[in-house]
Amino acid sequence: MPESCARCQKSGEAPEAKRIPFGPALKEKIAASVCSSCWKEWEEMEIKVINEYRLNFMEPEHRKMIQKACLEFLNLPA
């Protein structure tokens, strides 16, 4: 975990890697940049994003949209 979270600017524990459903590079980036509290907020927001846009994890373009929304929510560069 860096000195502060990219989203809330506070220090805290990194989220559990097993809870981050992205590929290894993105998973590592998130775990190294975000606190577990902000990740939990994203998990709640993710449900809203999926429902609002009617996204399907089986569609590659939909997975990209979820990743983009996640990075934007967490204030991380794409």
Backbone as ProteinMPNN parsed JSONL, in Angstrom:
{"seq_chain_A": "MPESCARCQKSGEAPEAKRIPFGPALKEKIAASVCSSCWKEWEEMEIKVINEYRLNFMEPEHRKMIQKACLEFLNLPA", "coords_chain_A": {"N_chain_A": [[0.846, -1.19, 0.0], [0.608, 2.18, -0.884], [1.703, 5.392, 0.448], [-0.669, 6.881, 0.627], [-4.134, 6.494, -0.238], [-5.292, 6.481, -3.588], [-7.813, 7.422, -4.065], [-9.153, 8.424, -1.658], [-7.126, 9.642, -0.323], [-6.19, 8.887, 2.158], [-4.374, 6.837, 4.497], [-4.284, 3.27, 4.597], [-5.219, -0.228, 4.773], [-4.527, -2.389, 2.009], [-6.882, -3.663, -0.433], [-8.054, -7.096, -0.378], [-6.431, -9.224, -2.602], [-7.78, -11.341, -3.801], [-10.333, -10.429, -4.014], [-10.391, -8.694, -6.089], [-11.438, -8.604, -9.269], [-9.922, -8.581, -11.717], [-7.412, -8.787, -14.348], [-3.938, -9.798, -13.747], [-2.088, -7.525, -13.918], [-3.716, -5.196, -13.666], [-4.999, -5.818, -11.284], [-2.837, -5.772, -9.503], [-2.099, -3.084, -9.716], [-4.357, -1.792, -8.631], [-4.426, -2.881, -6.009], [-2.064, -1.815, -5.048], [-2.583, 0.86, -4.941], [-4.971, 1.664, -3.741], [-7.116, 1.895, -0.882], [-8.706, -0.538, 1.281], [-11.211, 0.281, 2.133], [-12.105, 2.129, 0.186], [-12.147, 0.386, -1.941], [-14.221, -1.298, -1.179], [-16.339, 0.499, -1.372], [-16.306, 0.813, -4.149], [-17.109, -1.781, -4.924], [-19.787, -1.737, -4.237], [-20.671, 0.328, -5.89], [-20.097, -0.808, -8.34], [-22.103, -2.707, -8.791], [-24.267, -1.036, -9.267], [-23.392, 0.22, -11.635], [-23.234, -1.98, -13.385], [-25.934, -2.784, -13.433], [-27.238, -0.43, -14.34], [-26.197, -0.006, -16.928], [-26.725, -2.432, -17.969], [-24.812, -4.526, -18.17], [-22.869, -7.331, -19.265], [-20.786, -9.786, -18.129], [-19.731, -11.655, -19.84], [-19.282, -10.467, -22.245], [-16.633, -9.008, -23.948], [-16.359, -6.204, -24.449], [-18.048, -5.134, -22.543], [-16.772, -5.88, -20.185], [-14.531, -4.257, -20.428], [-15.748, -1.768, -20.152], [-16.573, -1.891, -17.485], [-14.084, -2.047, -16.205], [-13.028, 0.451, -16.948], [-14.855, 2.195, -15.694], [-14.333, 1.486, -13.063], [-11.616, 2.278, -12.713], [-11.898, 5.043, -13.1], [-13.609, 5.685, -10.948], [-11.934, 5.081, -8.806], [-9.966, 6.943, -9.095], [-7.705, 6.381, -10.693], [-5.218, 6.212, -13.248], [-5.917, 5.139, -16.575]], "CA_chain_A": [[0.0, 0.0, 0.0], [1.375, 3.424, -0.894], [1.478, 6.244, 1.621], [-2.072, 7.25, 0.713], [-5.041, 5.943, -1.237], [-5.488, 7.355, -4.747], [-9.171, 7.975, -4.062], [-9.505, 9.198, -0.459], [-5.894, 10.269, 0.16], [-5.884, 8.432, 3.508], [-3.636, 5.573, 4.51], [-5.107, 2.151, 5.024], [-4.826, -1.521, 4.231], [-4.912, -2.68, 0.626], [-7.933, -4.68, -0.525], [-7.589, -8.461, -0.617], [-6.261, -9.458, -4.036], [-8.793, -12.283, -4.297], [-11.586, -9.701, -4.226], [-10.247, -7.829, -7.263], [-11.696, -9.545, -10.361], [-9.302, -8.183, -12.968], [-6.166, -9.458, -14.671], [-2.842, -9.579, -12.796], [-1.504, -6.173, -13.945], [-4.685, -4.248, -13.104], [-5.187, -6.219, -9.887], [-1.67, -5.276, -8.766], [-2.195, -1.623, -9.717], [-5.405, -1.41, -7.685], [-3.988, -3.249, -4.659], [-0.959, -0.953, -4.656], [-2.958, 2.273, -4.975], [-6.274, 1.954, -3.154], [-7.368, 1.274, 0.423], [-9.806, -1.509, 1.27], [-12.462, 1.002, 2.323], [-12.526, 2.642, -1.122], [-12.475, -0.764, -2.788], [-15.564, -1.739, -0.775], [-17.268, 1.454, -1.987], [-16.387, 0.473, -5.564], [-17.893, -3.004, -5.091], [-21.19, -1.33, -4.177], [-20.927, 1.113, -7.096], [-20.008, -1.714, -9.485], [-23.43, -3.29, -8.98], [-25.089, 0.007, -9.889], [-22.913, 0.391, -13.007], [-23.652, -3.169, -14.143], [-27.385, -2.741, -13.616], [-27.649, 0.73, -15.133], [-25.821, -0.196, -18.327], [-27.096, -3.814, -18.326], [-23.571, -5.135, -18.642], [-22.737, -8.783, -19.198], [-19.362, -10.112, -17.991], [-19.304, -12.524, -20.934], [-18.956, -9.607, -23.386], [-15.357, -8.306, -23.736], [-16.553, -4.744, -24.401], [-18.682, -4.822, -21.263], [-15.707, -5.975, -19.172], [-13.716, -3.039, -20.574], [-16.522, -0.66, -19.582], [-16.51, -2.023, -16.027], [-12.726, -1.673, -15.802], [-12.896, 1.905, -17.114], [-15.63, 2.817, -14.62], [-13.608, 1.215, -11.825], [-10.443, 3.148, -12.643], [-12.37, 6.415, -12.911], [-14.132, 5.787, -9.581], [-10.807, 5.005, -7.864], [-9.009, 8.003, -9.453], [-6.487, 5.768, -11.2], [-5.083, 6.355, -14.703], [-6.252, 3.926, -17.36]], "C_chain_A": [[0.881, 1.238, 0.0], [1.061, 4.258, 0.345], [0.023, 6.672, 1.761], [-2.852, 6.67, -0.461], [-5.246, 6.954, -2.363], [-6.855, 8.031, -4.73], [-9.426, 8.891, -2.863], [-8.322, 9.933, 0.163], [-5.545, 9.909, 1.597], [-5.058, 7.157, 3.421], [-4.558, 4.479, 5.024], [-4.613, 0.87, 4.385], [-5.303, -1.666, 2.799], [-6.056, -3.683, 0.615], [-7.325, -6.059, -0.755], [-7.542, -8.704, -2.115], [-7.341, -10.377, -4.596], [-10.133, -11.608, -4.569], [-11.544, -8.81, -5.457], [-10.342, -8.709, -8.512], [-11.106, -9.174, -11.719], [-8.014, -8.961, -13.183], [-5.049, -9.048, -13.727], [-2.297, -8.151, -12.761], [-2.441, -5.157, -13.301], [-4.936, -4.547, -11.631], [-4.059, -5.652, -9.018], [-1.714, -3.753, -8.639], [-3.206, -1.148, -8.678], [-4.957, -1.687, -6.251], [-2.884, -2.331, -4.153], [-1.375, 0.506, -4.485], [-4.191, 2.654, -4.175], [-6.434, 1.252, -1.809], [-8.586, 0.346, 0.336], [-11.165, -0.832, 1.44], [-12.996, 1.535, 0.984], [-12.864, 1.501, -2.07], [-13.873, -1.273, -2.453], [-16.621, -0.794, -1.366], [-17.426, 1.152, -3.479], [-17.247, -0.769, -5.77], [-19.395, -2.694, -5.057], [-21.573, -0.555, -5.436], [-20.936, 0.224, -8.337], [-21.372, -2.332, -9.801], [-24.342, -2.283, -9.683], [-24.7, 0.203, -11.351], [-23.393, -0.768, -13.879], [-25.155, -3.12, -14.424], [-27.816, -1.598, -14.525], [-27.366, 0.536, -16.621], [-26.142, -1.603, -18.839], [-25.901, -4.569, -18.912], [-23.546, -6.632, -18.376], [-21.247, -9.113, -19.179], [-18.848, -10.988, -19.133], [-18.872, -11.715, -22.166], [-17.665, -8.835, -23.106], [-15.512, -6.788, -23.636], [-17.179, -4.32, -23.076], [-17.657, -4.901, -20.13], [-14.817, -4.738, -19.231], [-14.429, -1.844, -19.966], [-16.475, -0.695, -18.056], [-15.135, -1.609, -15.521], [-12.534, -0.17, -15.873], [-13.63, 2.635, -15.99], [-14.922, 2.648, -13.282], [-12.424, 2.17, -11.673], [-10.837, 4.607, -12.427], [-12.848, 6.627, -11.475], [-13.0, 5.858, -8.568], [-9.731, 6.066, -8.112], [-7.662, 7.436, -9.885], [-6.413, 5.982, -12.715], [-5.374, 5.036, -15.405], [-5.011, 3.228, -17.85]], "O_chain_A": [[1.808, 1.336, 0.804], [0.247, 3.865, 1.182], [-0.476, 6.814, 2.878], [-2.299, 6.395, -1.526], [-5.36, 8.153, -2.109], [-7.029, 9.098, -5.32], [-9.873, 10.024, -3.043], [-8.497, 10.749, 1.068], [-4.69, 10.558, 2.201], [-5.047, 6.482, 2.392], [-5.489, 4.736, 5.786], [-3.7, 0.884, 3.559], [-6.347, -1.135, 2.421], [-6.193, -4.473, 1.549], [-6.212, -6.176, -1.266], [-8.509, -8.421, -2.821], [-7.768, -10.209, -5.738], [-10.974, -12.16, -5.278], [-12.563, -8.23, -5.832], [-9.424, -9.481, -8.789], [-11.721, -9.426, -12.755], [-7.575, -9.706, -12.307], [-5.181, -8.072, -12.989], [-2.063, -7.615, -11.678], [-2.01, -4.347, -12.48], [-5.069, -3.628, -10.823], [-4.304, -5.121, -7.935], [-1.404, -3.202, -7.583], [-2.937, -0.207, -7.93], [-5.091, -0.829, -5.379], [-2.781, -2.095, -2.949], [-0.611, 1.306, -3.945], [-4.438, 3.838, -3.948], [-5.94, 0.14, -1.624], [-9.391, 0.453, -0.589], [-12.168, -1.334, 0.934], [-14.184, 1.41, 0.687], [-13.759, 1.627, -2.906], [-14.628, -1.64, -3.353], [-17.677, -1.245, -1.809], [-18.531, 1.221, -4.017], [-18.043, -0.808, -6.708], [-20.177, -3.321, -5.771], [-22.657, -0.747, -5.986], [-21.693, 0.471, -9.276], [-21.739, -2.46, -10.969], [-25.097, -2.643, -10.586], [-25.569, 0.339, -12.212], [-23.899, -0.556, -14.981], [-25.586, -3.391, -15.544], [-28.672, -1.784, -15.39], [-28.193, 0.874, -17.468], [-25.868, -1.929, -19.994], [-25.975, -5.16, -19.99], [-24.119, -7.126, -17.405], [-20.523, -8.76, -20.11], [-17.64, -11.05, -19.362], [-18.17, -12.237, -23.032], [-17.599, -8.085, -22.132], [-14.853, -6.158, -22.809], [-16.861, -3.252, -22.552], [-17.677, -4.075, -19.217], [-14.397, -4.227, -18.192], [-13.796, -0.997, -19.335], [-16.351, 0.346, -17.41], [-15.029, -0.899, -14.521], [-11.948, 0.426, -14.97], [-13.098, 3.578, -15.403], [-14.913, 3.565, -12.461], [-12.254, 2.795, -10.626], [-10.19, 5.323, -11.664], [-12.525, 7.642, -10.857], [-13.082, 6.598, -7.588], [-8.709, 6.091, -7.426], [-6.61, 7.943, -9.494], [-7.439, 5.938, -13.393], [-5.103, 3.958, -14.875], [-5.104, 2.2, -18.521]]}, "name": "protein", "num_of_chains": 1, "seq": "MPESCARCQKSGEAPEAKRIPFGPALKEKIAASVCSSCWKEWEEMEIKVINEYRLNFMEPEHRKMIQKACLEFLNLPA"}
